[in-house]
Amino acid sequence: MLNKSQLKRLISDGPGLKLKWNKHDHFTVENLYTFECRSPDDVLALYHFGIRNKVVASHNMNNSSSRSHTMLSLTIEQVDAKNPDNVVTSKL
């Protein structure tokens, strides 16, 4: 989720957030938050919060152009109840 303290700088200074990739096709985005969710409702609440806070501005081709893109990344962890050291992690 976008770090609100960066919004004003991003809108006025452009070009926006910095994305970085490594050689394993793993990416990171500067100035983002990570939230722990315990239910699908938690995920949807954060998704809708992000949509409500996206930046919209006009330009010559479109009066209400979205000036942002949305990315939702989920990391799912499954812990074996019988063996808590056995954790399976997946990223969507």
Biopython code that builds the backbone (N, CA, C, O; Angstrom):
import numpy as np
from Bio.PDB.StructureBuilder import StructureBuilder

atoms = [
    (1, "MET", "N", (0.848, -1.166, 0.000)),
    (1, "MET", "CA", (0.000, 0.000, 0.000)),
    (1, "MET", "C", (0.895, 1.232, 0.000)),
    (1, "MET", "O", (1.929, 1.263, 0.667)),
    (2, "LEU", "N", (0.500, 2.207, -0.729)),
    (2, "LEU", "CA", (1.294, 3.415, -0.880)),
    (2, "LEU", "C", (1.483, 4.118, 0.453)),
    (2, "LEU", "O", (0.536, 4.285, 1.222)),
    (3, "ASN", "N", (2.691, 4.520, 0.712)),
    (3, "ASN", "CA", (3.032, 5.259, 1.917)),
    (3, "ASN", "C", (2.499, 6.679, 1.753)),
    (3, "ASN", "O", (2.987, 7.434, 0.913)),
    (4, "LYS", "N", (1.487, 7.046, 2.564)),
    (4, "LYS", "CA", (0.829, 8.353, 2.421)),
    (4, "LYS", "C", (1.798, 9.524, 2.546)),
    (4, "LYS", "O", (1.574, 10.569, 1.935)),
    (5, "SER", "N", (2.865, 9.373, 3.321)),
    (5, "SER", "CA", (3.799, 10.475, 3.486)),
    (5, "SER", "C", (4.502, 10.816, 2.179)),
    (5, "SER", "O", (5.076, 11.899, 2.062)),
    (6, "GLN", "N", (4.473, 9.928, 1.200)),
    (6, "GLN", "CA", (5.134, 10.145, -0.083)),
    (6, "GLN", "C", (4.191, 10.703, -1.144)),
    (6, "GLN", "O", (4.652, 11.114, -2.209)),
    (7, "LEU", "N", (2.874, 10.728, -0.883)),
    (7, "LEU", "CA", (1.917, 11.123, -1.918)),
    (7, "LEU", "C", (2.191, 12.511, -2.486)),
    (7, "LEU", "O", (2.264, 12.669, -3.705)),
    (8, "LYS", "N", (2.341, 13.508, -1.641)),
    (8, "LYS", "CA", (2.522, 14.872, -2.130)),
    (8, "LYS", "C", (3.773, 14.971, -2.998)),
    (8, "LYS", "O", (3.737, 15.597, -4.058)),
    (9, "ARG", "N", (4.876, 14.366, -2.566)),
    (9, "ARG", "CA", (6.114, 14.401, -3.338)),
    (9, "ARG", "C", (5.931, 13.706, -4.681)),
    (9, "ARG", "O", (6.426, 14.183, -5.702)),
    (10, "LEU", "N", (5.222, 12.581, -4.683)),
    (10, "LEU", "CA", (5.053, 11.823, -5.916)),
    (10, "LEU", "C", (4.198, 12.571, -6.924)),
    (10, "LEU", "O", (4.455, 12.516, -8.127)),
    (11, "ILE", "N", (3.189, 13.265, -6.437)),
    (11, "ILE", "CA", (2.300, 13.988, -7.334)),
    (11, "ILE", "C", (3.017, 15.196, -7.933)),
    (11, "ILE", "O", (2.895, 15.466, -9.128)),
    (12, "SER", "N", (3.765, 15.919, -7.101)),
    (12, "SER", "CA", (4.372, 17.148, -7.588)),
    (12, "SER", "C", (5.699, 16.915, -8.304)),
    (12, "SER", "O", (6.007, 17.625, -9.262)),
    (13, "ASP", "N", (6.476, 15.959, -7.873)),
    (13, "ASP", "CA", (7.811, 15.777, -8.429)),
    (13, "ASP", "C", (7.869, 14.795, -9.586)),
    (13, "ASP", "O", (8.830, 14.826, -10.355)),
    (14, "GLY", "N", (6.830, 13.882, -9.748)),
    (14, "GLY", "CA", (6.960, 12.834, -10.744)),
    (14, "GLY", "C", (8.298, 12.151, -10.538)),
    (14, "GLY", "O", (8.963, 12.586, -9.599)),
    (15, "PRO", "N", (8.770, 11.230, -11.199)),
    (15, "PRO", "CA", (8.044, 10.334, -12.070)),
    (15, "PRO", "C", (7.321, 9.233, -11.307)),
    (15, "PRO", "O", (6.725, 8.354, -11.930)),
    (16, "GLY", "N", (7.353, 9.255, -9.977)),
    (16, "GLY", "CA", (6.604, 8.259, -9.212)),
    (16, "GLY", "C", (7.499, 7.341, -8.408)),
    (16, "GLY", "O", (8.641, 7.675, -8.091)),
    (17, "LEU", "N", (6.966, 6.191, -8.087)),
    (17, "LEU", "CA", (7.671, 5.230, -7.255)),
    (17, "LEU", "C", (8.796, 4.559, -8.025)),
    (17, "LEU", "O", (8.727, 4.402, -9.244)),
    (18, "LYS", "N", (9.826, 4.169, -7.300)),
    (18, "LYS", "CA", (10.944, 3.472, -7.917)),
    (18, "LYS", "C", (10.748, 1.973, -7.750)),
    (18, "LYS", "O", (10.574, 1.484, -6.633)),
    (19, "LEU", "N", (10.777, 1.245, -8.860)),
    (19, "LEU", "CA", (10.697, -0.208, -8.855)),
    (19, "LEU", "C", (12.082, -0.765, -9.096)),
    (19, "LEU", "O", (12.832, -0.258, -9.931)),
    (20, "LYS", "N", (12.419, -1.814, -8.359)),
    (20, "LYS", "CA", (13.721, -2.453, -8.527)),
    (20, "LYS", "C", (13.515, -3.950, -8.701)),
    (20, "LYS", "O", (12.738, -4.569, -7.974)),
    (21, "TRP", "N", (14.222, -4.527, -9.674)),
    (21, "TRP", "CA", (14.185, -5.967, -9.919)),
    (21, "TRP", "C", (15.555, -6.545, -9.602)),
    (21, "TRP", "O", (16.574, -5.865, -9.730)),
    (22, "ASN", "N", (15.568, -7.822, -9.183)),
    (22, "ASN", "CA", (16.856, -8.499, -9.055)),
    (22, "ASN", "C", (16.937, -9.603, -10.090)),
    (22, "ASN", "O", (15.999, -9.792, -10.865)),
    (23, "LYS", "N", (18.030, -10.326, -10.118)),
    (23, "LYS", "CA", (18.245, -11.333, -11.165)),
    (23, "LYS", "C", (17.298, -12.523, -11.058)),
    (23, "LYS", "O", (17.223, -13.331, -11.983)),
    (24, "HIS", "N", (16.577, -12.645, -9.950)),
    (24, "HIS", "CA", (15.618, -13.747, -9.776)),
    (24, "HIS", "C", (14.181, -13.291, -10.070)),
    (24, "HIS", "O", (13.223, -13.942, -9.650)),
    (25, "ASP", "N", (14.037, -12.187, -10.782)),
    (25, "ASP", "CA", (12.731, -11.600, -11.113)),
    (25, "ASP", "C", (11.911, -11.270, -9.879)),
    (25, "ASP", "O", (10.682, -11.327, -9.917)),
    (26, "HIS", "N", (12.569, -10.931, -8.799)),
    (26, "HIS", "CA", (11.889, -10.466, -7.593)),
    (26, "HIS", "C", (11.937, -8.946, -7.628)),
    (26, "HIS", "O", (12.993, -8.368, -7.884)),
    (27, "PHE", "N", (10.813, -8.297, -7.376)),
    (27, "PHE", "CA", (10.802, -6.849, -7.427)),
    (27, "PHE", "C", (10.466, -6.265, -6.066)),
    (27, "PHE", "O", (9.817, -6.905, -5.239)),
    (28, "THR", "N", (10.913, -5.052, -5.852)),
    (28, "THR", "CA", (10.556, -4.286, -4.672)),
    (28, "THR", "C", (10.153, -2.899, -5.135)),
    (28, "THR", "O", (10.606, -2.425, -6.177)),
    (29, "VAL", "N", (9.312, -2.261, -4.367)),
    (29, "VAL", "CA", (8.859, -0.911, -4.662)),
    (29, "VAL", "C", (9.137, -0.067, -3.427)),
    (29, "VAL", "O", (8.743, -0.427, -2.318)),
    (30, "GLU", "N", (9.809, 1.042, -3.622)),
    (30, "GLU", "CA", (10.134, 1.910, -2.498)),
    (30, "GLU", "C", (8.877, 2.580, -1.944)),
    (30, "GLU", "O", (7.923, 2.838, -2.678)),
    (31, "ASN", "N", (8.892, 2.857, -0.648)),
    (31, "ASN", "CA", (7.845, 3.612, 0.050)),
    (31, "ASN", "C", (6.490, 2.914, 0.083)),
    (31, "ASN", "O", (5.448, 3.563, -0.016)),
    (32, "LEU", "N", (6.506, 1.616, 0.219)),
    (32, "LEU", "CA", (5.264, 0.864, 0.374)),
    (32, "LEU", "C", (5.191, 0.257, 1.767)),
    (32, "LEU", "O", (6.205, 0.058, 2.435)),
    (33, "TYR", "N", (3.974, -0.029, 2.184)),
    (33, "TYR", "CA", (3.743, -0.721, 3.443)),
    (33, "TYR", "C", (3.373, -2.172, 3.164)),
    (33, "TYR", "O", (2.865, -2.500, 2.092)),
    (34, "THR", "N", (3.632, -3.024, 4.128)),
    (34, "THR", "CA", (3.179, -4.409, 4.096)),
    (34, "THR", "C", (2.249, -4.606, 5.282)),
    (34, "THR", "O", (2.569, -4.199, 6.399)),
    (35, "PHE", "N", (1.110, -5.222, 5.047)),
    (35, "PHE", "CA", (0.131, -5.465, 6.102)),
    (35, "PHE", "C", (-0.111, -6.953, 6.248)),
    (35, "PHE", "O", (-0.143, -7.685, 5.258)),
    (36, "GLU", "N", (-0.281, -7.400, 7.479)),
    (36, "GLU", "CA", (-0.652, -8.788, 7.728)),
    (36, "GLU", "C", (-2.170, -8.883, 7.745)),
    (36, "GLU", "O", (-2.838, -8.126, 8.448)),
    (37, "CYS", "N", (-2.705, -9.808, 6.974)),
    (37, "CYS", "CA", (-4.149, -10.035, 6.917)),
    (37, "CYS", "C", (-4.454, -11.430, 7.448)),
    (37, "CYS", "O", (-3.708, -12.376, 7.196)),
    (38, "ARG", "N", (-5.533, -11.547, 8.169)),
    (38, "ARG", "CA", (-5.940, -12.825, 8.747)),
    (38, "ARG", "C", (-7.161, -13.428, 8.055)),
    (38, "ARG", "O", (-7.556, -14.555, 8.354)),
    (39, "SER", "N", (-7.758, -12.671, 7.127)),
    (39, "SER", "CA", (-8.963, -13.163, 6.460)),
    (39, "SER", "C", (-9.094, -12.512, 5.091)),
    (39, "SER", "O", (-8.465, -11.489, 4.824)),
    (40, "PRO", "N", (-9.912, -13.106, 4.222)),
    (40, "PRO", "CA", (-10.177, -12.464, 2.929)),
    (40, "PRO", "C", (-10.788, -11.072, 3.093)),
    (40, "PRO", "O", (-10.529, -10.183, 2.282)),
    (41, "ASP", "N", (-11.593, -10.878, 4.131)),
    (41, "ASP", "CA", (-12.179, -9.556, 4.370)),
    (41, "ASP", "C", (-11.105, -8.511, 4.659)),
    (41, "ASP", "O", (-11.227, -7.362, 4.236)),
    (42, "ASP", "N", (-10.047, -8.909, 5.384)),
    (42, "ASP", "CA", (-8.930, -7.991, 5.635)),
    (42, "ASP", "C", (-8.278, -7.575, 4.322)),
    (42, "ASP", "O", (-7.966, -6.400, 4.124)),
    (43, "VAL", "N", (-8.071, -8.538, 3.424)),
    (43, "VAL", "CA", (-7.447, -8.256, 2.128)),
    (43, "VAL", "C", (-8.321, -7.295, 1.328)),
    (43, "VAL", "O", (-7.824, -6.309, 0.784)),
    (44, "LEU", "N", (-9.614, -7.576, 1.257)),
    (44, "LEU", "CA", (-10.520, -6.713, 0.493)),
    (44, "LEU", "C", (-10.600, -5.309, 1.077)),
    (44, "LEU", "O", (-10.677, -4.333, 0.330)),
    (45, "ALA", "N", (-10.582, -5.193, 2.405)),
    (45, "ALA", "CA", (-10.631, -3.871, 3.031)),
    (45, "ALA", "C", (-9.405, -3.048, 2.639)),
    (45, "ALA", "O", (-9.529, -1.861, 2.337)),
    (46, "LEU", "N", (-8.228, -3.667, 2.640)),
    (46, "LEU", "CA", (-7.015, -2.945, 2.241)),
    (46, "LEU", "C", (-7.024, -2.610, 0.756)),
    (46, "LEU", "O", (-6.572, -1.538, 0.354)),
    (47, "TYR", "N", (-7.538, -3.524, -0.057)),
    (47, "TYR", "CA", (-7.640, -3.267, -1.494)),
    (47, "TYR", "C", (-8.531, -2.044, -1.748)),
    (47, "TYR", "O", (-8.164, -1.152, -2.512)),
    (48, "HIS", "N", (-9.689, -2.011, -1.108)),
    (48, "HIS", "CA", (-10.613, -0.888, -1.307)),
    (48, "HIS", "C", (-10.036, 0.421, -0.755)),
    (48, "HIS", "O", (-10.274, 1.490, -1.318)),
    (49, "PHE", "N", (-9.284, 0.340, 0.340)),
    (49, "PHE", "CA", (-8.613, 1.521, 0.873)),
    (49, "PHE", "C", (-7.645, 2.089, -0.172)),
    (49, "PHE", "O", (-7.596, 3.300, -0.386)),
    (50, "GLY", "N", (-6.885, 1.213, -0.813)),
    (50, "GLY", "CA", (-5.960, 1.655, -1.849)),
    (50, "GLY", "C", (-6.668, 2.272, -3.033)),
    (50, "GLY", "O", (-6.225, 3.294, -3.557)),
    (51, "ILE", "N", (-7.766, 1.664, -3.464)),
    (51, "ILE", "CA", (-8.531, 2.203, -4.600)),
    (51, "ILE", "C", (-9.085, 3.594, -4.268)),
    (51, "ILE", "O", (-9.063, 4.491, -5.111)),
    (52, "ARG", "N", (-9.579, 3.766, -3.042)),
    (52, "ARG", "CA", (-10.122, 5.077, -2.647)),
    (52, "ARG", "C", (-9.048, 6.159, -2.613)),
    (52, "ARG", "O", (-9.356, 7.341, -2.766)),
    (53, "ASN", "N", (-7.798, 5.769, -2.413)),
    (53, "ASN", "CA", (-6.726, 6.746, -2.266)),
    (53, "ASN", "C", (-5.859, 6.899, -3.501)),
    (53, "ASN", "O", (-4.798, 7.520, -3.436)),
    (54, "LYS", "N", (-6.290, 6.346, -4.625)),
    (54, "LYS", "CA", (-5.482, 6.511, -5.832)),
    (54, "LYS", "C", (-5.571, 7.950, -6.322)),
    (54, "LYS", "O", (-6.538, 8.656, -6.034)),
    (55, "VAL", "N", (-4.581, 8.365, -7.046)),
    (55, "VAL", "CA", (-4.496, 9.738, -7.530)),
    (55, "VAL", "C", (-5.170, 9.825, -8.891)),
    (55, "VAL", "O", (-4.877, 9.032, -9.786)),
    (56, "VAL", "N", (-6.077, 10.792, -9.047)),
    (56, "VAL", "CA", (-6.762, 11.013, -10.316)),
    (56, "VAL", "C", (-6.521, 12.462, -10.727)),
    (56, "VAL", "O", (-6.676, 13.375, -9.916)),
    (57, "ALA", "N", (-6.143, 12.669, -11.981)),
    (57, "ALA", "CA", (-5.899, 14.014, -12.494)),
    (57, "ALA", "C", (-6.264, 14.038, -13.968)),
    (57, "ALA", "O", (-6.428, 12.989, -14.592)),
    (58, "SER", "N", (-6.390, 15.223, -14.514)),
    (58, "SER", "CA", (-6.756, 15.336, -15.928)),
    (58, "SER", "C", (-5.521, 15.599, -16.782)),
    (58, "SER", "O", (-4.491, 16.065, -16.296)),
    (59, "HIS", "N", (-5.654, 15.289, -18.058)),
    (59, "HIS", "CA", (-4.660, 15.671, -19.058)),
    (59, "HIS", "C", (-5.409, 15.896, -20.363)),
    (59, "HIS", "O", (-6.632, 15.765, -20.392)),
    (60, "ASN", "N", (-4.720, 16.226, -21.428)),
    (60, "ASN", "CA", (-5.374, 16.627, -22.672)),
    (60, "ASN", "C", (-6.278, 15.553, -23.274)),
    (60, "ASN", "O", (-7.239, 15.882, -23.968)),
    (61, "MET", "N", (-5.992, 14.293, -23.025)),
    (61, "MET", "CA", (-6.758, 13.211, -23.644)),
    (61, "MET", "C", (-7.884, 12.669, -22.757)),
    (61, "MET", "O", (-8.788, 11.996, -23.252)),
    (62, "ASN", "N", (-7.836, 12.958, -21.450)),
    (62, "ASN", "CA", (-8.789, 12.337, -20.533)),
    (62, "ASN", "C", (-8.957, 13.226, -19.306)),
    (62, "ASN", "O", (-7.977, 13.551, -18.635)),
    (63, "ASN", "N", (-10.192, 13.619, -19.010)),
    (63, "ASN", "CA", (-10.461, 14.518, -17.883)),
    (63, "ASN", "C", (-10.330, 13.863, -16.522)),
    (63, "ASN", "O", (-10.133, 14.560, -15.527)),
    (64, "SER", "N", (-10.434, 12.544, -16.447)),
    (64, "SER", "CA", (-10.345, 11.877, -15.144)),
    (64, "SER", "C", (-9.428, 10.659, -15.224)),
    (64, "SER", "O", (-9.806, 9.547, -14.856)),
    (65, "SER", "N", (-8.244, 10.894, -15.704)),
    (65, "SER", "CA", (-7.274, 9.818, -15.874)),
    (65, "SER", "C", (-6.734, 9.371, -14.523)),
    (65, "SER", "O", (-6.423, 10.201, -13.669)),
    (66, "SER", "N", (-6.624, 8.081, -14.333)),
    (66, "SER", "CA", (-5.966, 7.570, -13.142)),
    (66, "SER", "C", (-4.475, 7.785, -13.309)),
    (66, "SER", "O", (-3.888, 7.370, -14.308)),
    (67, "ARG", "N", (-3.872, 8.425, -12.342)),
    (67, "ARG", "CA", (-2.442, 8.709, -12.410)),
    (67, "ARG", "C", (-1.646, 7.660, -11.642)),
    (67, "ARG", "O", (-0.478, 7.863, -11.310)),
    (68, "SER", "N", (-2.295, 6.548, -11.371)),
    (68, "SER", "CA", (-1.613, 5.494, -10.629)),
    (68, "SER", "C", (-2.015, 4.138, -11.187)),
    (68, "SER", "O", (-2.999, 4.011, -11.916)),
    (69, "HIS", "N", (-1.250, 3.154, -10.836)),
    (69, "HIS", "CA", (-1.537, 1.783, -11.210)),
    (69, "HIS", "C", (-1.713, 0.983, -9.935)),
    (69, "HIS", "O", (-1.156, 1.334, -8.895)),
    (70, "THR", "N", (-2.478, -0.078, -10.008)),
    (70, "THR", "CA", (-2.745, -0.885, -8.830)),
    (70, "THR", "C", (-2.047, -2.224, -8.954)),
    (70, "THR", "O", (-2.101, -2.878, -9.995)),
    (71, "MET", "N", (-1.402, -2.613, -7.893)),
    (71, "MET", "CA", (-0.801, -3.943, -7.818)),
    (71, "MET", "C", (-1.139, -4.509, -6.448)),
    (71, "MET", "O", (-0.914, -3.865, -5.423)),
    (72, "LEU", "N", (-1.670, -5.694, -6.445)),
    (72, "LEU", "CA", (-1.966, -6.382, -5.191)),
    (72, "LEU", "C", (-1.112, -7.632, -5.158)),
    (72, "LEU", "O", (-1.244, -8.503, -6.018)),
    (73, "SER", "N", (-0.251, -7.725, -4.184)),
    (73, "SER", "CA", (0.643, -8.863, -4.041)),
    (73, "SER", "C", (0.310, -9.565, -2.731)),
    (73, "SER", "O", (0.306, -8.938, -1.672)),
    (74, "LEU", "N", (0.032, -10.857, -2.798)),
    (74, "LEU", "CA", (-0.302, -11.634, -1.604)),
    (74, "LEU", "C", (0.779, -12.668, -1.345)),
    (74, "LEU", "O", (1.202, -13.377, -2.259)),
    (75, "THR", "N", (1.220, -12.753, -0.113)),
    (75, "THR", "CA", (2.134, -13.809, 0.311)),
    (75, "THR", "C", (1.369, -14.663, 1.314)),
    (75, "THR", "O", (0.956, -14.181, 2.369)),
    (76, "ILE", "N", (1.189, -15.920, 0.979)),
    (76, "ILE", "CA", (0.413, -16.848, 1.800)),
    (76, "ILE", "C", (1.375, -17.782, 2.523)),
    (76, "ILE", "O", (2.260, -18.371, 1.903)),
    (77, "GLU", "N", (1.201, -17.915, 3.823)),
    (77, "GLU", "CA", (2.008, -18.849, 4.607)),
    (77, "GLU", "C", (1.113, -19.911, 5.215)),
    (77, "GLU", "O", (0.080, -19.599, 5.808)),
    (78, "GLN", "N", (1.505, -21.156, 5.069)),
    (78, "GLN", "CA", (0.788, -22.279, 5.655)),
    (78, "GLN", "C", (1.739, -22.967, 6.626)),
    (78, "GLN", "O", (2.836, -23.377, 6.247)),
    (79, "VAL", "N", (1.308, -23.090, 7.887)),
    (79, "VAL", "CA", (2.131, -23.715, 8.915)),
    (79, "VAL", "C", (1.521, -25.065, 9.266)),
    (79, "VAL", "O", (0.321, -25.166, 9.520)),
    (80, "ASP", "N", (2.350, -26.093, 9.277)),
    (80, "ASP", "CA", (1.924, -27.441, 9.655)),
    (80, "ASP", "C", (1.689, -27.457, 11.168)),
    (80, "ASP", "O", (2.621, -27.226, 11.938)),
    (81, "ALA", "N", (0.456, -27.727, 11.598)),
    (81, "ALA", "CA", (0.113, -27.710, 13.024)),
    (81, "ALA", "C", (0.904, -28.749, 13.815)),
    (81, "ALA", "O", (1.206, -28.532, 14.989)),
    (82, "LYS", "N", (1.237, -29.854, 13.197)),
    (82, "LYS", "CA", (1.991, -30.912, 13.885)),
    (82, "LYS", "C", (3.492, -30.627, 13.916)),
    (82, "LYS", "O", (4.209, -31.128, 14.781)),
    (83, "ASN", "N", (3.954, -29.823, 12.971)),
    (83, "ASN", "CA", (5.369, -29.488, 12.890)),
    (83, "ASN", "C", (5.489, -28.001, 12.526)),
    (83, "ASN", "O", (5.614, -27.665, 11.348)),
    (84, "PRO", "N", (5.453, -27.109, 13.526)),
    (84, "PRO", "CA", (5.458, -25.664, 13.261)),
    (84, "PRO", "C", (6.679, -25.159, 12.496)),
    (84, "PRO", "O", (6.653, -24.060, 11.943)),
    (85, "ASP", "N", (7.749, -25.956, 12.463)),
    (85, "ASP", "CA", (8.921, -25.556, 11.682)),
    (85, "ASP", "C", (8.711, -25.759, 10.187)),
    (85, "ASP", "O", (9.490, -25.259, 9.375)),
    (86, "ASN", "N", (7.652, -26.494, 9.818)),
    (86, "ASN", "CA", (7.347, -26.763, 8.420)),
    (86, "ASN", "C", (6.375, -25.677, 7.916)),
    (86, "ASN", "O", (5.174, -25.725, 8.183)),
    (87, "VAL", "N", (6.925, -24.709, 7.188)),
    (87, "VAL", "CA", (6.129, -23.593, 6.681)),
    (87, "VAL", "C", (6.239, -23.573, 5.162)),
    (87, "VAL", "O", (7.337, -23.615, 4.609)),
    (88, "VAL", "N", (5.093, -23.508, 4.495)),
    (88, "VAL", "CA", (5.059, -23.392, 3.041)),
    (88, "VAL", "C", (4.623, -21.964, 2.716)),
    (88, "VAL", "O", (3.604, -21.488, 3.218)),
    (89, "THR", "N", (5.402, -21.288, 1.873)),
    (89, "THR", "CA", (5.108, -19.895, 1.506)),
    (89, "THR", "C", (4.872, -19.814, 0.007)),
    (89, "THR", "O", (5.643, -20.357, -0.784)),
    (90, "SER", "N", (3.804, -19.133, -0.376)),
    (90, "SER", "CA", (3.480, -18.890, -1.783)),
    (90, "SER", "C", (3.205, -17.420, -1.991)),
    (90, "SER", "O", (2.692, -16.749, -1.095)),
    (91, "LYS", "N", (3.540, -16.914, -3.160)),
    (91, "LYS", "CA", (3.296, -15.515, -3.463)),
    (91, "LYS", "C", (2.443, -15.413, -4.716)),
    (91, "LYS", "O", (2.742, -16.021, -5.744)),
    (92, "LEU", "N", (1.386, -14.640, -4.612)),
    (92, "LEU", "CA", (0.489, -14.395, -5.738)),
    (92, "LEU", "C", (0.587, -12.938, -6.141)),
    (92, "LEU", "O", (-0.090, -12.509, -7.076)),
]
sb = StructureBuilder()
sb.init_structure("model")
sb.init_model(0)
sb.init_chain("A")
sb.init_seg("    ")
for serial, (resi, resn, name, xyz) in enumerate(atoms, 1):
    if name == "N":
        sb.init_residue(resn, " ", resi, " ")
    sb.init_atom(name, np.array(xyz, "f"), 0.0, 1.0, " ", f" {name:<3s}", serial, name[0])
structure = sb.get_structure()
